[in-house]
Amino acid sequence: MVRFGTLSAMAEQTVFPEDLPGSMTVTQAEQAGGIEVLRSAEVPVPEPGRGQVLVETAAAGVNFIETYQRSGVYPVTYPFTPGSEGAGKVAAIGEGVEKFSVGDRVCTVESATGTYATHFLVDVGRAVRIPENITFEQAAALPLQGVTAHYLINSAYRVSTGQTVLTHAGAGGVGQLLTQLLKAKGARVITTTSSAEKAEVAQAAGADYVLGYDGFADKVLELTKDEGVPVVYDGVGRDTFEGSMRSLAVRGTLVLFGGASGQVPPLDLQELNRRGGLYVTRPSINWYLRNAEERAWRFSELFAALSDRSLEISIGATYPLADAGQAQDDLENRRTTGKLLLTP
């Protein structure tokens, strides 16, 4: 291990500064369960391996996938520290790293390990440099939801100018970004929310029509003169899936990208034929960040939109790291709008 060295040595050996603490605080679960299983713990600061950087966390994102991991819907190895999304400064670099130096500002949406912590590791190929005019909070709030919104409307189903689109949870983090990006493409946006307060948030993001969840499919058909919409972006899942199917036009596409209300039951594929030759896809972000070029494309467009203020991120609440359980509980019970963050 090299404590200090030249730039050439930095590319060959781990650089682990002397002033780095020996331990760090994490929020972890010893077993699957409710929010009560999330507890603070002190663990050794990990040393970055070859091709990795250690990041001192400035802010970490809170996402639904972490509630699935905590509750046991998605299997994980315990003890488990949640989090794949975070932003901060590079604190140490592993062997072979030339792209970054100690002190660089970076964020990540994938391949990070345990961002519910004061430090986290990330593979260098999946770390993204943060522009100087973007704050750590913006950089932590953007990756998962921003990249999700970007791949949904550019790749999972490419929206064209003039199309009418249905999204759900228009006041949520993804929902607000989806609406803004869809409006920038010239689409007409119909979205749903669960309250009048959230409807105002969705309207402020630019939605053309904001509906309640009750009977939304009938209202979508009314708005489209019984034609339906070419695409529905559904991150709610079980509670909205049937209505989303009913809202589709002939040969329409349902993009199911989450299950905030629960997982969708198995589907008889013949039902797609009966309803008009429909398409259903179940994407996730890892299939849309397959290489460096794709990652650079998505982040460059998102950072550019943030910089010119054509895209704004709504940070609904920021919690201390020790209150991660409360943050997850608020997210699961839809008490918040916008993005939730943790700070050390």
C-alpha positions as CSV (number, residue, x, y, z in Angstrom):
1,M,0.0,0.0,0.0
2,V,1.3,3.5,-0.9
3,R,0.5,6.3,1.4
4,F,1.8,9.0,-0.9
5,G,3.3,8.8,-4.3
6,T,3.8,10.3,-7.8
7,L,1.1,10.4,-10.4
8,S,2.7,7.5,-12.3
9,A,2.6,5.4,-9.1
10,M,-1.0,6.3,-8.6
11,A,-1.9,4.4,-11.8
12,E,-0.1,1.2,-10.5
13,Q,-0.8,1.1,-6.8
14,T,-3.5,1.9,-4.3
15,V,-3.4,5.5,-3.0
16,F,-4.8,5.5,0.5
17,P,-4.2,8.9,2.2
18,E,-2.9,8.9,5.8
19,D,-5.8,11.1,7.1
20,L,-8.5,8.7,6.0
21,P,-10.3,7.3,9.1
22,G,-9.9,3.7,10.0
23,S,-13.7,3.1,10.5
24,M,-16.9,4.4,9.0
25,T,-20.6,4.5,9.9
26,V,-23.0,2.5,7.8
27,T,-26.7,1.7,8.0
28,Q,-27.2,-2.1,7.6
29,A,-29.6,-4.9,8.1
30,E,-28.7,-8.2,9.7
31,Q,-31.8,-9.9,8.3
32,A,-34.8,-9.2,6.0
33,G,-37.7,-7.4,7.6
34,G,-39.3,-4.0,8.2
35,I,-37.5,-0.7,8.7
36,E,-36.6,-1.8,12.2
37,V,-33.9,-4.1,10.9
38,L,-32.0,-1.0,9.6
39,R,-29.4,0.0,12.3
40,S,-26.2,2.0,12.4
41,A,-22.9,0.2,12.8
42,E,-19.2,1.0,12.7
43,V,-17.2,-1.0,10.2
44,P,-13.6,-0.7,8.8
45,V,-13.2,1.7,5.8
46,P,-12.7,-0.6,2.8
47,E,-9.7,-0.4,0.6
48,P,-10.4,0.0,-3.1
49,G,-9.5,-2.9,-5.2
50,R,-8.0,-2.8,-8.7
51,G,-10.1,-0.5,-10.9
52,Q,-12.1,0.9,-8.0
53,V,-12.3,4.2,-6.1
54,L,-13.3,4.9,-2.6
55,V,-15.7,7.9,-2.3
56,E,-16.4,10.0,0.8
57,T,-20.1,10.3,0.7
58,A,-21.7,13.8,0.5
59,A,-25.2,12.5,-0.2
60,A,-26.9,9.2,-1.1
61,G,-30.1,8.5,-2.9
62,V,-33.0,6.5,-1.4
63,N,-34.8,4.3,-3.9
64,F,-37.6,1.7,-3.9
65,I,-35.2,-1.1,-4.8
66,E,-33.6,-0.7,-1.4
67,T,-36.9,-1.4,0.3
68,Y,-37.3,-4.6,-1.8
69,Q,-33.8,-5.6,-0.7
70,R,-34.5,-4.8,2.9
71,S,-37.8,-6.6,3.0
72,G,-36.5,-9.8,1.3
73,V,-38.4,-9.3,-2.1
74,Y,-34.9,-9.2,-3.7
75,P,-32.4,-11.6,-2.0
76,V,-29.2,-10.1,-0.6
77,T,-26.4,-11.3,1.6
78,Y,-26.5,-10.2,5.2
79,P,-25.3,-8.1,6.9
80,F,-26.4,-5.9,4.1
81,T,-25.7,-2.1,3.6
82,P,-28.2,-0.7,1.1
83,G,-27.5,1.9,-1.6
84,S,-26.1,2.0,-5.1
85,E,-26.6,5.7,-5.7
86,G,-24.3,8.4,-4.2
87,A,-22.1,11.4,-4.7
88,G,-19.0,12.7,-3.1
89,K,-15.3,13.2,-3.3
90,V,-12.8,10.5,-4.2
91,A,-11.0,9.6,-1.0
92,A,-8.7,6.8,-2.3
93,I,-8.0,5.1,-5.6
94,G,-7.1,1.5,-6.4
95,E,-4.5,0.0,-8.7
96,G,-4.8,0.8,-12.3
97,V,-7.0,3.9,-11.9
98,E,-6.0,6.7,-14.2
99,K,-9.3,8.4,-14.8
100,F,-9.7,9.9,-11.3
101,S,-7.5,11.4,-8.6
102,V,-8.1,11.9,-4.9
103,G,-10.4,14.9,-4.4
104,D,-12.4,14.5,-7.7
105,R,-16.1,14.9,-7.5
106,V,-18.0,11.9,-8.7
107,C,-21.4,10.2,-8.6
108,T,-22.7,6.7,-9.5
109,V,-25.9,4.9,-10.1
110,E,-24.7,1.3,-10.4
111,S,-22.0,-1.0,-9.1
112,A,-21.5,1.1,-6.0
113,T,-21.5,-0.9,-2.8
114,G,-23.5,0.3,0.2
115,T,-23.9,4.1,-0.3
116,Y,-25.9,4.2,3.0
117,A,-22.5,4.9,4.6
118,T,-20.0,7.7,5.1
119,H,-17.8,6.0,2.4
120,F,-18.5,3.7,-0.5
121,L,-16.7,1.8,-3.2
122,V,-17.4,2.0,-6.9
123,D,-15.8,0.6,-10.1
124,V,-14.1,3.3,-11.9
125,G,-15.8,2.6,-15.2
126,R,-19.2,3.2,-13.5
127,A,-18.3,6.4,-11.7
128,V,-19.2,9.7,-13.5
129,R,-17.4,13.0,-13.0
130,I,-19.7,15.7,-11.7
131,P,-19.6,19.1,-13.5
132,E,-18.5,22.0,-11.3
133,N,-21.9,23.7,-11.7
134,I,-23.8,20.7,-10.3
135,T,-24.1,20.3,-6.6
136,F,-23.5,17.0,-4.7
137,E,-27.2,17.0,-3.8
138,Q,-28.2,17.3,-7.4
139,A,-25.7,14.7,-8.4
140,A,-26.9,12.2,-5.8
141,A,-30.6,12.8,-6.7
142,L,-30.2,12.5,-10.5
143,P,-28.6,9.2,-11.4
144,L,-31.1,6.4,-10.8
145,Q,-34.3,8.4,-11.5
146,G,-32.7,10.6,-14.2
147,V,-31.2,7.7,-16.1
148,T,-34.4,5.8,-15.7
149,A,-36.5,8.6,-17.2
150,H,-34.0,8.9,-20.0
151,Y,-33.9,5.3,-21.0
152,L,-37.7,4.9,-20.6
153,I,-38.5,7.6,-23.2
154,N,-35.5,7.2,-25.5
155,S,-34.9,3.4,-25.5
156,A,-37.6,1.3,-23.9
157,Y,-40.1,3.1,-26.0
158,R,-38.9,6.1,-28.0
159,V,-41.5,8.8,-27.7
160,S,-42.1,11.1,-30.7
161,T,-43.3,14.7,-30.9
162,G,-47.1,15.0,-30.7
163,Q,-47.7,11.6,-29.0
164,T,-49.9,11.4,-25.9
165,V,-48.2,9.4,-23.0
166,L,-49.6,8.1,-19.7
167,T,-47.3,8.0,-16.7
168,H,-48.1,7.2,-13.1
169,A,-47.0,8.8,-9.8
170,G,-46.4,12.1,-11.5
171,A,-45.4,13.8,-8.3
172,G,-42.7,11.3,-7.5
173,G,-39.0,11.6,-8.3
174,V,-39.1,9.7,-11.6
175,G,-42.5,11.0,-12.4
176,Q,-41.5,14.7,-12.3
177,L,-38.3,14.0,-14.4
178,L,-40.3,12.0,-16.9
179,T,-42.8,14.8,-17.4
180,Q,-40.1,17.4,-17.9
181,L,-38.2,15.2,-20.4
182,L,-41.4,14.2,-22.2
183,K,-42.5,17.9,-22.6
184,A,-39.1,18.7,-24.0
185,K,-39.8,16.1,-26.7
186,G,-43.1,17.7,-27.5
187,A,-45.3,15.0,-26.0
188,R,-48.7,15.5,-24.3
189,V,-48.5,14.1,-20.8
190,I,-51.3,12.5,-18.8
191,T,-50.3,11.4,-15.3
192,T,-51.8,10.2,-12.0
193,T,-51.4,11.2,-8.4
194,S,-52.9,10.2,-5.1
195,S,-53.9,13.6,-3.7
196,A,-54.7,17.2,-4.7
197,E,-51.3,18.3,-3.2
198,K,-49.4,15.9,-5.4
199,A,-51.5,16.9,-8.4
200,E,-50.2,20.5,-8.0
201,V,-46.6,19.1,-8.0
202,A,-47.3,17.1,-11.2
203,Q,-48.8,20.2,-12.8
204,A,-45.9,22.3,-11.9
205,A,-43.6,19.7,-13.6
206,G,-45.6,20.3,-16.8
207,A,-48.2,17.6,-17.0
208,D,-51.1,18.4,-19.3
209,Y,-53.6,16.3,-17.4
210,V,-53.4,15.0,-13.8
211,L,-55.8,12.2,-12.8
212,G,-56.6,10.4,-9.6
213,Y,-56.0,6.7,-9.6
214,D,-59.7,5.7,-9.4
215,G,-61.1,5.1,-12.8
216,F,-58.0,6.6,-14.6
217,A,-58.3,4.2,-17.6
218,D,-61.8,5.5,-18.4
219,K,-60.6,9.1,-18.2
220,V,-57.6,8.3,-20.4
221,L,-59.9,6.8,-23.1
222,E,-62.1,9.9,-22.8
223,L,-59.1,12.2,-23.3
224,T,-58.0,10.2,-26.3
225,K,-61.4,9.8,-27.9
226,D,-61.4,6.1,-27.0
227,E,-58.2,5.5,-29.0
228,G,-55.9,5.0,-26.0
229,V,-52.3,6.0,-25.7
230,P,-49.3,4.4,-27.5
231,V,-47.3,3.9,-24.3
232,V,-47.8,3.7,-20.6
233,Y,-44.9,4.1,-18.2
234,D,-45.9,2.3,-15.0
235,G,-43.7,2.2,-11.9
236,V,-46.6,1.5,-9.5
237,G,-47.2,-2.1,-10.5
238,R,-50.0,-4.3,-9.1
239,D,-52.6,-1.5,-8.4
240,T,-52.3,0.2,-11.8
241,F,-51.4,-2.7,-14.1
242,E,-54.9,-3.6,-15.3
243,G,-55.8,0.1,-15.8
244,S,-52.6,0.6,-17.7
245,M,-53.5,-2.2,-20.0
246,R,-56.9,-0.8,-20.6
247,S,-55.4,2.6,-21.4
248,L,-53.3,1.4,-24.3
249,A,-54.1,1.9,-28.0
250,V,-53.9,-1.0,-30.4
251,R,-50.3,-2.2,-30.6
252,G,-49.5,-0.1,-27.6
253,T,-46.6,-0.7,-25.2
254,L,-46.8,-1.0,-21.5
255,V,-43.4,-0.3,-19.9
256,L,-43.5,-1.7,-16.4
257,F,-40.4,-0.4,-14.6
258,G,-41.4,-0.8,-10.9
259,G,-43.8,-2.2,-8.4
260,A,-44.3,0.5,-5.7
261,S,-47.7,-1.1,-4.9
262,G,-46.5,-4.7,-5.2
263,Q,-45.5,-7.1,-7.9
264,V,-47.7,-7.8,-10.8
265,P,-49.2,-11.3,-10.9
266,P,-48.3,-13.7,-13.8
267,L,-49.8,-12.6,-17.1
268,D,-51.4,-14.9,-19.8
269,L,-49.6,-13.7,-22.9
270,Q,-52.8,-14.5,-25.0
271,E,-54.3,-11.5,-23.1
272,L,-52.0,-9.2,-25.1
273,N,-53.5,-10.5,-28.3
274,R,-57.1,-10.1,-27.1
275,R,-56.5,-6.5,-26.1
276,G,-55.1,-5.4,-29.5
277,G,-51.7,-7.0,-30.0
278,L,-50.1,-5.2,-27.1
279,Y,-46.5,-5.2,-26.0
280,V,-45.3,-5.4,-22.4
281,T,-41.7,-4.9,-21.3
282,R,-40.1,-5.1,-17.8
283,P,-36.8,-3.1,-18.1
284,S,-34.3,-2.2,-15.4
285,I,-31.5,0.3,-15.5
286,N,-28.6,-2.2,-15.8
287,W,-29.8,-3.2,-19.2
288,Y,-29.7,0.4,-20.4
289,L,-26.2,1.2,-19.2
290,R,-24.4,-1.5,-21.0
291,N,-21.2,0.3,-22.0
292,A,-19.2,3.5,-21.6
293,E,-20.7,5.1,-24.6
294,E,-24.3,4.6,-23.5
295,R,-23.5,5.8,-20.0
296,A,-21.8,8.9,-21.4
297,W,-24.8,9.7,-23.7
298,R,-27.3,9.5,-20.9
299,F,-25.4,11.5,-18.3
300,S,-24.2,14.1,-20.7
301,E,-27.8,14.9,-21.8
302,L,-29.0,14.9,-18.2
303,F,-26.2,17.1,-16.9
304,A,-26.7,19.5,-19.9
305,A,-30.5,19.7,-19.2
306,L,-29.7,20.5,-15.5
307,S,-27.1,23.1,-16.5
308,D,-29.5,25.0,-18.9
309,R,-32.4,24.5,-16.4
310,S,-34.6,22.7,-18.8
311,L,-34.6,20.0,-16.2
312,E,-35.0,20.6,-12.5
313,I,-34.7,18.0,-9.7
314,S,-37.1,18.1,-6.9
315,I,-35.5,17.0,-3.6
316,G,-38.5,16.1,-1.4
317,A,-36.6,15.5,1.9
318,T,-33.1,15.0,3.2
319,Y,-32.5,12.7,6.2
320,P,-29.5,12.0,8.4
321,L,-27.9,8.6,7.7
322,A,-29.2,7.3,11.0
323,D,-32.8,7.9,9.9
324,A,-32.6,5.8,6.8
325,G,-35.4,3.6,8.1
326,Q,-37.7,6.6,8.4
327,A,-36.8,7.6,4.8
328,Q,-37.6,4.2,3.5
329,D,-40.9,4.2,5.4
330,D,-41.9,7.6,4.0
331,L,-41.0,6.4,0.5
332,E,-43.0,3.2,0.8
333,N,-46.1,5.0,2.2
334,R,-46.0,7.7,-0.4
335,R,-45.7,10.5,2.2
336,T,-43.2,12.5,0.1
337,T,-42.8,14.0,-3.4
338,G,-39.6,14.2,-5.3
339,K,-36.2,12.6,-4.4
340,L,-35.2,11.5,-0.9
341,L,-31.6,11.8,0.1
342,L,-29.4,10.7,3.1
343,T,-26.5,12.7,4.3
344,P,-23.7,11.6,6.7
